[in-house]
Amino acid sequence: MIHRLYLCCLLGLLPVLLRAQNQPSFDPAYQFVQSGNYVQDKNFYLLTLFEQEPALQQALAQNSTLKKYYRQFRQQVLAIPSHCASAACYASALLLDEKMVDAVAGTLEKLYSSQPAFRAALQPHLKPSGAFMRHASLPEAEMLAQRWKEEAEGLNYILNAYTQNTGFRYPRIDSAAYYVKSPAYAARVKALLTGQEAAEADGLFFAPTLHFAMDLLALNKKDHAGRHEPLAATNAAAYKQAPRIPWERFPYSAILVLGAGPADDQPISPACKARCRTGAVIFRENKAPFIIVSGGYVHPFGTPYSEAIEMKKFLADSCGIPAGAIIVEPHARHTTTNVRNANRILYRNGFPMDKKVLCTSSPSHLVYLTSIFYEQVCRRDLGYIPLKEPRKLNDNQVEYLPVPESLHEDPRDPLDP
């Protein structure tokens, strides 16, 4: 009898436990610390915390090991030979070598474990922010070390990519805006180092590399990650409605419409219009209270148009969808991040996570989305698959559940981290 009662209790708790597995271990009310540079904050949030939180800044500035690395970088910048003839030559002084990255990781772990003030200042951000979600299962000191290594890798990616025009995840859409081997470009990169020469004698160990990386992105007009931020303002009308939605009336939390960039200089492609029309039909069937349109400044290279922004205009102006029911996701540059970025919006803005998302696109695109090839690309580029339980309903509709790893910000993809 006791065993039977125990089994009944366990079975009764099973749905609760399963729902809990789908809940991210972060604080939805978390307020991000800001540096004034959205591109920096989205790519290198740990370094932003180090710069902006006084207790963290003080502990790092006073550490003898980290002071040594800052002075070393400053000396290397000052010692760059005047005959340096390439952008890559100038950047080489600020690259982070593996030995240094590992040493800093160990130092940060020790600081976290041994200095209560440092730990108390960082702990409210590490897990609650969700920005480092892929490391959330690690002990916090180890989580900190792993995130530093990830951001260091992201800094090196920017320095190499935008001085050598190599190593891009998506070279056709992410490459440098200039011919990086030209003397003119080398001169412009050299000019970025002028501020480094005048920097204070005692600064944070990562500052020279971080600020040079941000300058390189700005030089190449690669501010994509910061465009239309904060999304809370861009999507204010929709976000304001979300808490008041009677979610039980809808089978899905949102309808996700995937973008398709034009092959010419038009604002929106015929394929994108067709996907929007399908999304509008589904919306009128009351499948979900919101449409999320996803796509950034992608095709053709250097386009002045965001797929999502143009999709919202088309849905409102040509399809009769209320503007307040349309949520813009204007950063995704690939199908992997279409899904990931939409998930982030849902997790951070009070959407029910036990409801699936209904995704619509062209038939061939959805075949890819539900294929092993999509899973392989996600594992390669993201390190995880941003959806689970995908199910194709028809040629134009796929449903799926979002996964909390989507909150993890990826500094190795600086245009859409």
N, C-alpha and C positions, 0 to 999 in steps of 0.2 A: 504493500500500500504506500509506504514511504517513497519507494523507488518510483512508483507510478506518479505520485504527487510531484516529485522532483523533476521528472520528465515533462510533466504538464507545464510546470513553471518555466523550464528551460525553453520549451516550444513557444510559450507565450512571450518570452523575452527575445526570441530569435529575430522577429521583424525590427525590434528596437535596435538590436545589435547591428543588423544589416544596414539600417539607416545611418547609424553612427559611423559605420565604415566609410560612408560617402560624405561625411562632414569634415571639412578641412580644419586643421588645428591652428587656426589663426583667429585674430579678433576682427570681425567685420567693421567694427567702429574705429579701428586703428587710424590715426591721423599721421600721414607721412611728413617727415621732416623735409624741408625744402632748402635748396642752396640758391635758388633763383635761376637754375639752369635745368630744365626738364630733361634734356638729353643726358646730362650727367646723372641726375637722380634716378632715371629709369635704368641706366646701364650699370652704374656704380654706387648703388645705394649704401653699401657698407662704408665706402670712402666718404660719401656725403655725411653719414653719421659721424665719422671720425673728425671731419672738418667742423661740423655744426654743433655738436654736443660738447660743451666746455670741459666736462670731466674726462671725456675720451681724448679730446685734443691735448689736454694737459698731460695725461699719462703717456701718450705717444711721444710728445715733444720732449719729455724728460727722460725717456728710456735711452740708455747709452748705445745699445745696439742699433736702434732705429735712427738716432741722431747721426751715427756713423754713416748710414746709408744715405741720408739726406745730404750730408756734406760731400760724400763721394759723387753723387749725381751732380751737385752744383759745380764741383771741380771739373767733372767731365765736360759739362756744358762750356765752362770757361776755357777749357783746353782744346775745344774743337778747332782743328787747324783752319786757318783762313783760306787755304787752297782746296777745301772740301768742295767737290764739283757736282755732287748729286744730293737729292733729297734724302735718299737712304743713308748717306754718310752722316748727315746732320742728325737724323733720328737715332742712329746707332748708339749715341751717348746716353739715351734715355730708355733703352730697352731693358726689361727686367730679366736677368738671367736666372736659370733654374735654381742655382745654389742660393742666391739671394732670396728668391721667393720662398723656398723651403725654410730658410733661417727666419724670415719674418713670420711665417706660419707658426713656427715653434715659439717665437717670442710672444705672439698674440695669445697663444694658448696659455703660456705662463702668466701673462698679465691677467687674463680672465680668471685663472684659478687662484692667483695669489693676492690680487688687489680688489678688495670689496667695492671700492668706489667705482673702479672701471667696470666691474661686473654689474653693479647696480645701475649704471648708466646705460649699458648695452642690452641687458636682459629684456627690458620692455619692448625692444625692437626686433630681436633675433627671430623669435617664433611668431609673436603677435602680428608682425607686418605681413607675413606670408610671402615676402619677396624672395626668401631663400628656402622655399617650401621643399625642394628636392632633398635638402639636407636636414629636414625637420626631425627625422628619426634619430639623428646622431646626438650624443651628449653635446651641450651647448659650446664648450670650449673647442671641441673638434669641429662642430658646425661652423664656428667662426673661422677656424683655420682653412677649412675647405672652401668657404666663400671667398676668403682673401685670394686663394689660389685661382679661383674662377675669375675674379675681377682682374687679377694680374694677367691672366691669359687674354682677357678681353682688351686690356690696354695694349699688350703686344700685338694683338690682331690689328688694331687701328693703326699703330705705328708702321707695321709692315705693309698693310693693305694700301695705305694712302701715301706711302713713299716709294713702294715698289710695284704697286698695282697687281698684287698677287695674293693668293690665299683666301679669296672670297668664297663664302658659302654659295652665293648666287652672283657670279661675275657679270652676267649680262645686265643685271639691274642695279648692282651695288658698287660697281667699279668707280675709280677716281674720275673727277670731272675734267682733269687736265692730263696732258702727256707728262707723266711723272719724271721722265728721264731728261726733260728739257732743262737748259740752264735757267730759263725764266721761272720754272716751277721750283727749282733748287733755291733760287734767290728768295722766292716767297716763303719757302719753308724756313730758310735761314732767318728771315725777318721775324718769324714766330718765336725764335729763341731770344730775342732782345729782352723781353720781359723776364726771362729766366735769369739773365745776367744780373738784373737789378733786384732779384728776390732777396728776402731777408736771409741773414746768415744762419738762423735757426728756424727751420720749418718742418712740416710733416714729411716723412720719408717718401711718400708716394706723390707729393704735390707736383714736382717738376714733370713727371711722366703723365699724370692725370691732366694737367692743364695744357700740356703740349698736345695730347690726344684730342681734347676738346677743340683746340685751335685747328687741328688738322681736319676734323669733321666740318667745322664751320667754313674753313677755306674751300672745301670741296662741296659746300652746300648740302651736306648730309645731315640736316637737322630734322629728318623725317620723324624720329621718335618723339620730338617735342611738338610737332604740328598738331593743332587743335586741342592741345592740353591747356587747362585741365578738362578732361572729358566730363567732369561734373558740371561744368558750365556749358559745354557743347551740347550735352544731352539733358540739360536741366529740366525741361518740360516733362520728358519721359521718366526720369528718375524721381521726380516729385510725385508722380502718379503711382509708382510701383508699390509703396507700402499700403495703398488703399485698394489694391486689386483683390477681388474675391477669387482667389486662385482656384478654388474648388470647381469653378464653372468652366475651367479651361483644361484640356488634356495635356497641353504643353506650356512650358514657361515662356518660350519665345520661338519665333520663326526666323531662322538664320538664312539670309540670302547671300550667296557667295558671289563676289565680283568677278568681272572679266574685262581686262583692260583693252582699249582700242588699239588697232595696229597703225593708226594714223594720229593726226592732231585733234581729233574730235573729243569732246568732253566725256562722252559715254558711248560704248559700243552697242551694236544691235543685239549681240548675245546678252549683254548686261540688261538691256531693256526687256528682253524676253524673260529673263530670270526674275526681274522685278514684277512683271505682269503675273507670273505664276505665284510669287509671294503674296501679291495683292489678293488673288483669288482665294488662297488658303486663309489669309487674314479675315476675309469676309465670311468664311465658314466658321469663324469663332474658334479656331484651333489654338490661338494664343492671343494675349492682349497687346503684344509688341512684335514689331519686326526689327531685327538687327541686320543692318547692311554692312558688309565687311569687305574692305579692300583699300589699299593705300595708294601712294604715288608710285606706280610701278611701271606700266607700259604706256607708250614707248619710253625709252631711257630719257630721264630728265623731264618727264611730263609735268605740266603745271596743274594737272587735275587729279584729285583723289577719287578713286572709284566709289567709295562710300558716300562722300559728299554729293557726288553727281547722282548716285542712286537715290538718295533721299529726296533730292530735287525732283527727280523723275516720278517717284512714287507719290509725292505730294501734289505735283503740278499736273501729271498726266494720268495717274491711276486713282486719284481721289482719296488717298490714305491720309488720315489726320497727321499733321507733322508731329504732334505730341505722342504718337504711337510708334514713331520711327526712331530707333537708336543707331547712332553712327559709330562704327568701329573703323577708324581711318588709317590704321597702321599696318595691317597684315600685308605681307609681300609674297605669300605662298599659302597653299592649302593647309599646311601644318599650322600656321599661325592664324589663319581665318578662324579655325575652331578654337585654338588656344585663347586668342584674344576675346572672342565672344564669351567663352567660359569665364574669363576674368571679370567681365562686366556683370555677369550673373552672380558670381560669388560676392562681389564687393558692393552690390546694390540691393540686397535684400530679396533676391529672387529665390523661390523654393527650389532646393537642390534635389528633392525627391521626384521632381518632374523632368521628363525628357525634353530635349530641344528638337524641334522639327526643322531639318535643314533642306533647302531646295537649291537646285542648280541645274545645269544641263545634264541629260542622261549619261553622257560619257564621263563628265566630271564626277558624278555620284558613283559610277562604277569604280573609278579610281579611289574615291574616298572610302569605299568599303572593301578595298582589295588589300592583299598582302604587301603590295608595292607601297601603298600609303603607310602602312605600319612600319615598313623598313625605313622609309624616308624620315618618319617621325622619330624612330629610335636613333637614327644617325644624327639628325639635326637638333632634336629636342632632348633626347635621352629617355623619352617615355612616349606613350600614345595618349593624346589629350581627350580621347573619348572612350567610352566602354558601352557594351551591349548595342552596337550599331545594328540597325535593321532596316533594310530597304523595303519601303512600302509600295512604291511604284517607280516608274522611270524618273520622276522628278522629286521624290521625297525620301529622305532617310531620317530616322529618329535615332537619338543617342543620349546617353547620360554624360555630363561633363565630369572631369576628374580634377581633384584639388591641386595636383602638380602643376596645373596650368597657371597658377599664381606665381610660379617661380620666374624671376626676371633673369634673362640670359644675356650677359655682357659680351658674349662671343658672336652676337648678331646685333651690332650697334645701331642699325637703322630701325630695328624693331625688336628690342630686347624683351 
